[in-house]
Amino acid sequence: MRCSVCGSKLRPLTTDLPFKVSEMTIVILKGLPVLQCDNCSEYLLEDLVMSRVEDILQRADTAAELEIIRYAA
């Protein structure tokens, strides 16, 4: 697969990413599988992973300012 920004090759990587789910709440997903560009470091979430991320974020505790959740496929 190629990067939509620069056209370079994407490689699989596991990383931690923050998501802002409300005005006051940030969720950090740990161990998230992404595809990252070798050249510009842009990343892409595959459709199946993004669907799971959306499910996780919908269940996040919006009363908390920061929540850290381990991604499990």
PDB file of N, CA, C and O in Angstrom:
ATOM      1  N   MET A   1       0.850  -1.172   0.000  1.00  0.00           N
ATOM      2  CA  MET A   1       0.000   0.000   0.000  1.00  0.00           C
ATOM      3  C   MET A   1       0.898   1.237   0.000  1.00  0.00           C
ATOM      4  O   MET A   1       2.002   1.217   0.545  1.00  0.00           O
ATOM      5  N   ARG A   2       0.407   2.316  -0.620  1.00  0.00           N
ATOM      6  CA  ARG A   2       1.178   3.554  -0.749  1.00  0.00           C
ATOM      7  C   ARG A   2       0.563   4.698   0.052  1.00  0.00           C
ATOM      8  O   ARG A   2      -0.650   4.740   0.259  1.00  0.00           O
ATOM      9  N   CYS A   3       1.402   5.617   0.498  1.00  0.00           N
ATOM     10  CA  CYS A   3       0.985   6.793   1.260  1.00  0.00           C
ATOM     11  C   CYS A   3       0.183   7.734   0.366  1.00  0.00           C
ATOM     12  O   CYS A   3       0.577   8.014  -0.766  1.00  0.00           O
ATOM     13  N   SER A   4      -0.942   8.219   0.883  1.00  0.00           N
ATOM     14  CA  SER A   4      -1.774   9.145   0.108  1.00  0.00           C
ATOM     15  C   SER A   4      -1.184  10.555   0.088  1.00  0.00           C
ATOM     16  O   SER A   4      -1.617  11.389  -0.707  1.00  0.00           O
ATOM     17  N   VAL A   5      -0.210  10.830   0.943  1.00  0.00           N
ATOM     18  CA  VAL A   5       0.413  12.156   0.996  1.00  0.00           C
ATOM     19  C   VAL A   5       1.604  12.251   0.044  1.00  0.00           C
ATOM     20  O   VAL A   5       1.688  13.177  -0.763  1.00  0.00           O
ATOM     21  N   CYS A   6       2.532  11.283   0.143  1.00  0.00           N
ATOM     22  CA  CYS A   6       3.761  11.389  -0.655  1.00  0.00           C
ATOM     23  C   CYS A   6       3.982  10.230  -1.628  1.00  0.00           C
ATOM     24  O   CYS A   6       4.877  10.299  -2.471  1.00  0.00           O
ATOM     25  N   GLY A   7       3.181   9.166  -1.524  1.00  0.00           N
ATOM     26  CA  GLY A   7       3.303   8.040  -2.444  1.00  0.00           C
ATOM     27  C   GLY A   7       4.316   6.987  -2.041  1.00  0.00           C
ATOM     28  O   GLY A   7       4.497   6.007  -2.765  1.00  0.00           O
ATOM     29  N   SER A   8       4.981   7.156  -0.911  1.00  0.00           N
ATOM     30  CA  SER A   8       5.963   6.169  -0.459  1.00  0.00           C
ATOM     31  C   SER A   8       5.262   4.948   0.142  1.00  0.00           C
ATOM     32  O   SER A   8       4.049   4.941   0.351  1.00  0.00           O
ATOM     33  N   LYS A   9       6.056   3.930   0.406  1.00  0.00           N
ATOM     34  CA  LYS A   9       5.528   2.674   0.935  1.00  0.00           C
ATOM     35  C   LYS A   9       5.100   2.824   2.399  1.00  0.00           C
ATOM     36  O   LYS A   9       5.760   3.505   3.184  1.00  0.00           O
ATOM     37  N   LEU A  10       3.982   2.174   2.750  1.00  0.00           N
ATOM     38  CA  LEU A  10       3.510   2.121   4.135  1.00  0.00           C
ATOM     39  C   LEU A  10       3.966   0.807   4.756  1.00  0.00           C
ATOM     40  O   LEU A  10       3.981  -0.234   4.099  1.00  0.00           O
ATOM     41  N   ARG A  11       4.338   0.871   6.029  1.00  0.00           N
ATOM     42  CA  ARG A  11       4.749  -0.356   6.719  1.00  0.00           C
ATOM     43  C   ARG A  11       3.927  -0.524   7.995  1.00  0.00           C
ATOM     44  O   ARG A  11       3.556   0.466   8.625  1.00  0.00           O
ATOM     45  N   PRO A  12       3.641  -1.763   8.380  1.00  0.00           N
ATOM     46  CA  PRO A  12       2.877  -2.004   9.607  1.00  0.00           C
ATOM     47  C   PRO A  12       3.696  -1.617  10.836  1.00  0.00           C
ATOM     48  O   PRO A  12       4.908  -1.823  10.894  1.00  0.00           O
ATOM     49  N   LEU A  13       2.995  -1.054  11.810  1.00  0.00           N
ATOM     50  CA  LEU A  13       3.634  -0.580  13.031  1.00  0.00           C
ATOM     51  C   LEU A  13       2.601  -0.627  14.147  1.00  0.00           C
ATOM     52  O   LEU A  13       1.409  -0.442  13.900  1.00  0.00           O
ATOM     53  N   THR A  14       3.043  -0.872  15.360  1.00  0.00           N
ATOM     54  CA  THR A  14       2.168  -0.795  16.526  1.00  0.00           C
ATOM     55  C   THR A  14       2.588   0.423  17.331  1.00  0.00           C
ATOM     56  O   THR A  14       3.761   0.577  17.672  1.00  0.00           O
ATOM     57  N   THR A  15       1.619   1.295  17.637  1.00  0.00           N
ATOM     58  CA  THR A  15       1.932   2.545  18.323  1.00  0.00           C
ATOM     59  C   THR A  15       0.806   2.948  19.263  1.00  0.00           C
ATOM     60  O   THR A  15      -0.226   2.280  19.324  1.00  0.00           O
ATOM     61  N   ASP A  16       1.001   4.028  19.986  1.00  0.00           N
ATOM     62  CA  ASP A  16      -0.019   4.605  20.866  1.00  0.00           C
ATOM     63  C   ASP A  16      -0.483   5.911  20.236  1.00  0.00           C
ATOM     64  O   ASP A  16       0.344   6.726  19.827  1.00  0.00           O
ATOM     65  N   LEU A  17      -1.807   6.122  20.154  1.00  0.00           N
ATOM     66  CA  LEU A  17      -2.346   7.341  19.543  1.00  0.00           C
ATOM     67  C   LEU A  17      -3.407   7.973  20.432  1.00  0.00           C
ATOM     68  O   LEU A  17      -4.209   7.268  21.044  1.00  0.00           O
ATOM     69  N   PRO A  18      -3.413   9.310  20.505  1.00  0.00           N
ATOM     70  CA  PRO A  18      -4.457  10.020  21.254  1.00  0.00           C
ATOM     71  C   PRO A  18      -5.648  10.353  20.361  1.00  0.00           C
ATOM     72  O   PRO A  18      -5.483  10.622  19.171  1.00  0.00           O
ATOM     73  N   PHE A  19      -6.845  10.332  20.938  1.00  0.00           N
ATOM     74  CA  PHE A  19      -8.076  10.713  20.242  1.00  0.00           C
ATOM     75  C   PHE A  19      -8.854  11.659  21.145  1.00  0.00           C
ATOM     76  O   PHE A  19      -9.099  11.339  22.308  1.00  0.00           O
ATOM     77  N   LYS A  20      -9.239  12.804  20.632  1.00  0.00           N
ATOM     78  CA  LYS A  20     -10.054  13.749  21.400  1.00  0.00           C
ATOM     79  C   LYS A  20     -11.515  13.378  21.163  1.00  0.00           C
ATOM     80  O   LYS A  20     -12.014  13.501  20.044  1.00  0.00           O
ATOM     81  N   VAL A  21     -12.204  12.924  22.216  1.00  0.00           N
ATOM     82  CA  VAL A  21     -13.575  12.435  22.067  1.00  0.00           C
ATOM     83  C   VAL A  21     -14.628  13.432  22.529  1.00  0.00           C
ATOM     84  O   VAL A  21     -15.812  13.267  22.238  1.00  0.00           O
ATOM     85  N   SER A  22     -14.205  14.458  23.242  1.00  0.00           N
ATOM     86  CA  SER A  22     -15.114  15.540  23.628  1.00  0.00           C
ATOM     87  C   SER A  22     -14.262  16.768  23.930  1.00  0.00           C
ATOM     88  O   SER A  22     -13.034  16.723  23.852  1.00  0.00           O
ATOM     89  N   GLU A  23     -14.925  17.849  24.271  1.00  0.00           N
ATOM     90  CA  GLU A  23     -14.204  19.093  24.569  1.00  0.00           C
ATOM     91  C   GLU A  23     -13.169  18.911  25.676  1.00  0.00           C
ATOM     92  O   GLU A  23     -12.117  19.550  25.663  1.00  0.00           O
ATOM     93  N   MET A  24     -13.473  18.038  26.629  1.00  0.00           N
ATOM     94  CA  MET A  24     -12.611  17.880  27.806  1.00  0.00           C
ATOM     95  C   MET A  24     -11.988  16.488  27.951  1.00  0.00           C
ATOM     96  O   MET A  24     -11.301  16.232  28.940  1.00  0.00           O
ATOM     97  N   THR A  25     -12.210  15.587  26.995  1.00  0.00           N
ATOM     98  CA  THR A  25     -11.765  14.202  27.162  1.00  0.00           C
ATOM     99  C   THR A  25     -10.846  13.755  26.034  1.00  0.00           C
ATOM    100  O   THR A  25     -11.154  13.927  24.855  1.00  0.00           O
ATOM    101  N   ILE A  26      -9.713  13.177  26.420  1.00  0.00           N
ATOM    102  CA  ILE A  26      -8.783  12.578  25.474  1.00  0.00           C
ATOM    103  C   ILE A  26      -8.618  11.110  25.850  1.00  0.00           C
ATOM    104  O   ILE A  26      -8.443  10.773  27.021  1.00  0.00           O
ATOM    105  N   VAL A  27      -8.677  10.243  24.842  1.00  0.00           N
ATOM    106  CA  VAL A  27      -8.460   8.811  25.040  1.00  0.00           C
ATOM    107  C   VAL A  27      -7.175   8.434  24.305  1.00  0.00           C
ATOM    108  O   VAL A  27      -7.012   8.753  23.128  1.00  0.00           O
ATOM    109  N   ILE A  28      -6.274   7.760  24.999  1.00  0.00           N
ATOM    110  CA  ILE A  28      -5.065   7.247  24.365  1.00  0.00           C
ATOM    111  C   ILE A  28      -5.260   5.750  24.166  1.00  0.00           C
ATOM    112  O   ILE A  28      -5.516   5.015  25.120  1.00  0.00           O
ATOM    113  N   LEU A  29      -5.137   5.308  22.924  1.00  0.00           N
ATOM    114  CA  LEU A  29      -5.204   3.879  22.623  1.00  0.00           C
ATOM    115  C   LEU A  29      -3.780   3.355  22.503  1.00  0.00           C
ATOM    116  O   LEU A  29      -3.003   3.823  21.671  1.00  0.00           O
ATOM    117  N   LYS A  30      -3.447   2.383  23.341  1.00  0.00           N
ATOM    118  CA  LYS A  30      -2.109   1.801  23.356  1.00  0.00           C
ATOM    119  C   LYS A  30      -2.081   0.524  22.526  1.00  0.00           C
ATOM    120  O   LYS A  30      -3.036  -0.252  22.523  1.00  0.00           O
ATOM    121  N   GLY A  31      -0.972   0.318  21.823  1.00  0.00           N
ATOM    122  CA  GLY A  31      -0.799  -0.894  21.040  1.00  0.00           C
ATOM    123  C   GLY A  31      -1.684  -0.943  19.810  1.00  0.00           C
ATOM    124  O   GLY A  31      -2.172  -2.008  19.432  1.00  0.00           O
ATOM    125  N   LEU A  32      -1.891   0.201  19.188  1.00  0.00           N
ATOM    126  CA  LEU A  32      -2.781   0.308  18.032  1.00  0.00           C
ATOM    127  C   LEU A  32      -2.031  -0.057  16.748  1.00  0.00           C
ATOM    128  O   LEU A  32      -0.987   0.532  16.468  1.00  0.00           O
ATOM    129  N   PRO A  33      -2.537  -1.017  15.959  1.00  0.00           N
ATOM    130  CA  PRO A  33      -1.872  -1.361  14.701  1.00  0.00           C
ATOM    131  C   PRO A  33      -2.197  -0.317  13.626  1.00  0.00           C
ATOM    132  O   PRO A  33      -3.364  -0.057  13.333  1.00  0.00           O
ATOM    133  N   VAL A  34      -1.163   0.270  13.053  1.00  0.00           N
ATOM    134  CA  VAL A  34      -1.323   1.275  12.002  1.00  0.00           C
ATOM    135  C   VAL A  34      -0.398   0.930  10.841  1.00  0.00           C
ATOM    136  O   VAL A  34       0.474   0.068  10.954  1.00  0.00           O
ATOM    137  N   LEU A  35      -0.606   1.617   9.731  1.00  0.00           N
ATOM    138  CA  LEU A  35       0.336   1.585   8.618  1.00  0.00           C
ATOM    139  C   LEU A  35       0.984   2.961   8.588  1.00  0.00           C
ATOM    140  O   LEU A  35       0.284   3.971   8.516  1.00  0.00           O
ATOM    141  N   GLN A  36       2.328   3.015   8.641  1.00  0.00           N
ATOM    142  CA  GLN A  36       3.015   4.301   8.675  1.00  0.00           C
ATOM    143  C   GLN A  36       3.952   4.436   7.480  1.00  0.00           C
ATOM    144  O   GLN A  36       4.620   3.483   7.078  1.00  0.00           O
ATOM    145  N   CYS A  37       3.984   5.646   6.924  1.00  0.00           N
ATOM    146  CA  CYS A  37       4.814   5.942   5.765  1.00  0.00           C
ATOM    147  C   CYS A  37       6.288   5.965   6.154  1.00  0.00           C
ATOM    148  O   CYS A  37       6.663   6.565   7.161  1.00  0.00           O
ATOM    149  N   ASP A  38       7.121   5.306   5.348  1.00  0.00           N
ATOM    150  CA  ASP A  38       8.565   5.295   5.580  1.00  0.00           C
ATOM    151  C   ASP A  38       9.185   6.673   5.365  1.00  0.00           C
ATOM    152  O   ASP A  38      10.228   6.982   5.941  1.00  0.00           O
ATOM    153  N   ASN A  39       8.548   7.500   4.538  1.00  0.00           N
ATOM    154  CA  ASN A  39       9.124   8.788   4.156  1.00  0.00           C
ATOM    155  C   ASN A  39       8.631   9.956   5.011  1.00  0.00           C
ATOM    156  O   ASN A  39       9.442  10.678   5.592  1.00  0.00           O
ATOM    157  N   CYS A  40       7.310  10.150   5.094  1.00  0.00           N
ATOM    158  CA  CYS A  40       6.772  11.356   5.748  1.00  0.00           C
ATOM    159  C   CYS A  40       6.135  11.078   7.113  1.00  0.00           C
ATOM    160  O   CYS A  40       5.681  12.006   7.783  1.00  0.00           O
ATOM    161  N   SER A  41       6.099   9.817   7.525  1.00  0.00           N
ATOM    162  CA  SER A  41       5.558   9.387   8.824  1.00  0.00           C
ATOM    163  C   SER A  41       4.049   9.553   8.965  1.00  0.00           C
ATOM    164  O   SER A  41       3.520   9.402  10.066  1.00  0.00           O
ATOM    165  N   GLU A  42       3.342   9.861   7.877  1.00  0.00           N
ATOM    166  CA  GLU A  42       1.876   9.881   7.896  1.00  0.00           C
ATOM    167  C   GLU A  42       1.410   8.464   8.235  1.00  0.00           C
ATOM    168  O   GLU A  42       2.066   7.491   7.864  1.00  0.00           O
ATOM    169  N   TYR A  43       0.285   8.343   8.935  1.00  0.00           N
ATOM    170  CA  TYR A  43      -0.195   7.009   9.268  1.00  0.00           C
ATOM    171  C   TYR A  43      -1.618   6.800   8.766  1.00  0.00           C
ATOM    172  O   TYR A  43      -2.354   7.753   8.510  1.00  0.00           O
ATOM    173  N   LEU A  44      -1.981   5.535   8.634  1.00  0.00           N
ATOM    174  CA  LEU A  44      -3.287   5.135   8.132  1.00  0.00           C
ATOM    175  C   LEU A  44      -3.815   4.012   9.014  1.00  0.00           C
ATOM    176  O   LEU A  44      -3.077   3.096   9.377  1.00  0.00           O
ATOM    177  N   LEU A  45      -5.094   4.090   9.356  1.00  0.00           N
ATOM    178  CA  LEU A  45      -5.753   2.998  10.071  1.00  0.00           C
ATOM    179  C   LEU A  45      -6.561   2.203   9.054  1.00  0.00           C
ATOM    180  O   LEU A  45      -7.347   2.779   8.302  1.00  0.00           O
ATOM    181  N   GLU A  46      -6.377   0.904   9.024  1.00  0.00           N
ATOM    182  CA  GLU A  46      -7.160   0.070   8.117  1.00  0.00           C
ATOM    183  C   GLU A  46      -8.620   0.073   8.567  1.00  0.00           C
ATOM    184  O   GLU A  46      -8.911   0.348   9.732  1.00  0.00           O
ATOM    185  N   ASP A  47      -9.534  -0.231   7.648  1.00  0.00           N
ATOM    186  CA  ASP A  47     -10.974  -0.143   7.915  1.00  0.00           C
ATOM    187  C   ASP A  47     -11.405  -0.960   9.131  1.00  0.00           C
ATOM    188  O   ASP A  47     -12.176  -0.474   9.959  1.00  0.00           O
ATOM    189  N   LEU A  48     -10.923  -2.176   9.244  1.00  0.00           N
ATOM    190  CA  LEU A  48     -11.299  -3.041  10.366  1.00  0.00           C
ATOM    191  C   LEU A  48     -10.818  -2.450  11.693  1.00  0.00           C
ATOM    192  O   LEU A  48     -11.545  -2.478  12.687  1.00  0.00           O
ATOM    193  N   VAL A  49      -9.609  -1.923  11.709  1.00  0.00           N
ATOM    194  CA  VAL A  49      -9.057  -1.299  12.915  1.00  0.00           C
ATOM    195  C   VAL A  49      -9.854  -0.044  13.260  1.00  0.00           C
ATOM    196  O   VAL A  49     -10.186   0.175  14.425  1.00  0.00           O
ATOM    197  N   MET A  50     -10.165   0.785  12.259  1.00  0.00           N
ATOM    198  CA  MET A  50     -10.911   2.023  12.508  1.00  0.00           C
ATOM    199  C   MET A  50     -12.296   1.726  13.062  1.00  0.00           C
ATOM    200  O   MET A  50     -12.783   2.448  13.932  1.00  0.00           O
ATOM    201  N   SER A  51     -12.929   0.681  12.571  1.00  0.00           N
ATOM    202  CA  SER A  51     -14.243   0.285  13.078  1.00  0.00           C
ATOM    203  C   SER A  51     -14.158  -0.075  14.562  1.00  0.00           C
ATOM    204  O   SER A  51     -15.013   0.321  15.354  1.00  0.00           O
ATOM    205  N   ARG A  52     -13.130  -0.822  14.926  1.00  0.00           N
ATOM    206  CA  ARG A  52     -12.921  -1.203  16.336  1.00  0.00           C
ATOM    207  C   ARG A  52     -12.606   0.032  17.182  1.00  0.00           C
ATOM    208  O   ARG A  52     -13.091   0.149  18.307  1.00  0.00           O
ATOM    209  N   VAL A  53     -11.798   0.953  16.651  1.00  0.00           N
ATOM    210  CA  VAL A  53     -11.467   2.194  17.362  1.00  0.00           C
ATOM    211  C   VAL A  53     -12.738   2.994  17.636  1.00  0.00           C
ATOM    212  O   VAL A  53     -12.926   3.495  18.744  1.00  0.00           O
ATOM    213  N   GLU A  54     -13.604   3.116  16.645  1.00  0.00           N
ATOM    214  CA  GLU A  54     -14.866   3.845  16.828  1.00  0.00           C
ATOM    215  C   GLU A  54     -15.701   3.223  17.940  1.00  0.00           C
ATOM    216  O   GLU A  54     -16.280   3.941  18.755  1.00  0.00           O
ATOM    217  N   ASP A  55     -15.770   1.891  17.981  1.00  0.00           N
ATOM    218  CA  ASP A  55     -16.510   1.201  19.049  1.00  0.00           C
ATOM    219  C   ASP A  55     -15.906   1.511  20.422  1.00  0.00           C
ATOM    220  O   ASP A  55     -16.631   1.794  21.375  1.00  0.00           O
ATOM    221  N   ILE A  56     -14.589   1.455  20.512  1.00  0.00           N
ATOM    222  CA  ILE A  56     -13.911   1.732  21.779  1.00  0.00           C
ATOM    223  C   ILE A  56     -14.170   3.166  22.223  1.00  0.00           C
ATOM    224  O   ILE A  56     -14.460   3.408  23.395  1.00  0.00           O
ATOM    225  N   LEU A  57     -14.068   4.114  21.303  1.00  0.00           N
ATOM    226  CA  LEU A  57     -14.230   5.529  21.652  1.00  0.00           C
ATOM    227  C   LEU A  57     -15.665   5.857  22.055  1.00  0.00           C
ATOM    228  O   LEU A  57     -15.888   6.747  22.876  1.00  0.00           O
ATOM    229  N   GLN A  58     -16.635   5.148  21.487  1.00  0.00           N
ATOM    230  CA  GLN A  58     -18.034   5.373  21.870  1.00  0.00           C
ATOM    231  C   GLN A  58     -18.290   4.949  23.310  1.00  0.00           C
ATOM    232  O   GLN A  58     -19.178   5.492  23.968  1.00  0.00           O
ATOM    233  N   ARG A  59     -17.519   3.986  23.803  1.00  0.00           N
ATOM    234  CA  ARG A  59     -17.690   3.494  25.170  1.00  0.00           C
ATOM    235  C   ARG A  59     -16.786   4.210  26.174  1.00  0.00           C
ATOM    236  O   ARG A  59     -16.807   3.897  27.364  1.00  0.00           O
ATOM    237  N   ALA A  60     -15.998   5.163  25.697  1.00  0.00           N
ATOM    238  CA  ALA A  60     -15.065   5.869  26.584  1.00  0.00           C
ATOM    239  C   ALA A  60     -15.826   6.678  27.628  1.00  0.00           C
ATOM    240  O   ALA A  60     -16.933   7.155  27.378  1.00  0.00           O
ATOM    241  N   ASP A  61     -15.222   6.823  28.787  1.00  0.00           N
ATOM    242  CA  ASP A  61     -15.804   7.581  29.896  1.00  0.00           C
ATOM    243  C   ASP A  61     -15.566   9.071  29.662  1.00  0.00           C
ATOM    244  O   ASP A  61     -14.464   9.564  29.901  1.00  0.00           O
ATOM    245  N   THR A  62     -16.578   9.785  29.201  1.00  0.00           N
ATOM    246  CA  THR A  62     -16.420  11.210  28.897  1.00  0.00           C
ATOM    247  C   THR A  62     -16.390  12.072  30.155  1.00  0.00           C
ATOM    248  O   THR A  62     -16.178  13.281  30.066  1.00  0.00           O
ATOM    249  N   ALA A  63     -16.600  11.471  31.322  1.00  0.00           N
ATOM    250  CA  ALA A  63     -16.463  12.215  32.572  1.00  0.00           C
ATOM    251  C   ALA A  63     -14.985  12.342  32.960  1.00  0.00           C
ATOM    252  O   ALA A  63     -14.619  13.204  33.760  1.00  0.00           O
ATOM    253  N   ALA A  64     -14.149  11.489  32.393  1.00  0.00           N
ATOM    254  CA  ALA A  64     -12.713  11.540  32.675  1.00  0.00           C
ATOM    255  C   ALA A  64     -12.025  12.487  31.693  1.00  0.00           C
ATOM    256  O   ALA A  64     -12.417  12.579  30.530  1.00  0.00           O
ATOM    257  N   GLU A  65     -11.000  13.187  32.171  1.00  0.00           N
ATOM    258  CA  GLU A  65     -10.238  14.059  31.276  1.00  0.00           C
ATOM    259  C   GLU A  65      -9.298  13.251  30.391  1.00  0.00           C
ATOM    260  O   GLU A  65      -9.076  13.599  29.232  1.00  0.00           O
ATOM    261  N   LEU A  66      -8.747  12.168  30.942  1.00  0.00           N
ATOM    262  CA  LEU A  66      -7.809  11.332  30.206  1.00  0.00           C
ATOM    263  C   LEU A  66      -8.097   9.875  30.529  1.00  0.00           C
ATOM    264  O   LEU A  66      -8.190   9.486  31.693  1.00  0.00           O
ATOM    265  N   GLU A  67      -8.235   9.085  29.485  1.00  0.00           N
ATOM    266  CA  GLU A  67      -8.432   7.646  29.667  1.00  0.00           C
ATOM    267  C   GLU A  67      -7.433   6.936  28.768  1.00  0.00           C
ATOM    268  O   GLU A  67      -7.249   7.318  27.612  1.00  0.00           O
ATOM    269  N   ILE A  68      -6.789   5.904  29.298  1.00  0.00           N
ATOM    270  CA  ILE A  68      -5.825   5.122  28.530  1.00  0.00           C
ATOM    271  C   ILE A  68      -6.376   3.713  28.396  1.00  0.00           C
ATOM    272  O   ILE A  68      -6.668   3.049  29.391  1.00  0.00           O
ATOM    273  N   ILE A  69      -6.517   3.262  27.146  1.00  0.00           N
ATOM    274  CA  ILE A  69      -7.121   1.960  26.868  1.00  0.00           C
ATOM    275  C   ILE A  69      -6.176   1.157  25.981  1.00  0.00           C
ATOM    276  O   ILE A  69      -5.658   1.666  24.987  1.00  0.00           O
ATOM    277  N   ARG A  70      -5.958  -0.097  26.350  1.00  0.00           N
ATOM    278  CA  ARG A  70      -5.142  -0.982  25.516  1.00  0.00           C
ATOM    279  C   ARG A  70      -6.022  -1.533  24.392  1.00  0.00           C
ATOM    280  O   ARG A  70      -7.085  -2.100  24.645  1.00  0.00           O
ATOM    281  N   TYR A  71      -5.566  -1.360  23.151  1.00  0.00           N
ATOM    282  CA  TYR A  71      -6.289  -1.881  21.992  1.00  0.00           C
ATOM    283  C   TYR A  71      -6.087  -3.390  21.955  1.00  0.00           C
ATOM    284  O   TYR A  71      -4.963  -3.876  22.079  1.00  0.00           O
ATOM    285  N   ALA A  72      -7.171  -4.120  21.784  1.00  0.00           N
ATOM    286  CA  ALA A  72      -7.094  -5.576  21.645  1.00  0.00           C
ATOM    287  C   ALA A  72      -7.931  -5.970  20.445  1.00  0.00           C
ATOM    288  O   ALA A  72      -9.141  -5.742  20.419  1.00  0.00           O
ATOM    289  N   ALA A  73      -7.291  -6.556  19.461  1.00  0.00           N
ATOM    290  CA  ALA A  73      -7.983  -6.919  18.215  1.00  0.00           C
ATOM    291  C   ALA A  73      -9.005  -8.001  18.438  1.00  0.00           C
ATOM    292  O   ALA A  73      -9.674  -8.423  17.494  1.00  0.00           O
TER     293      ALA A  73
END
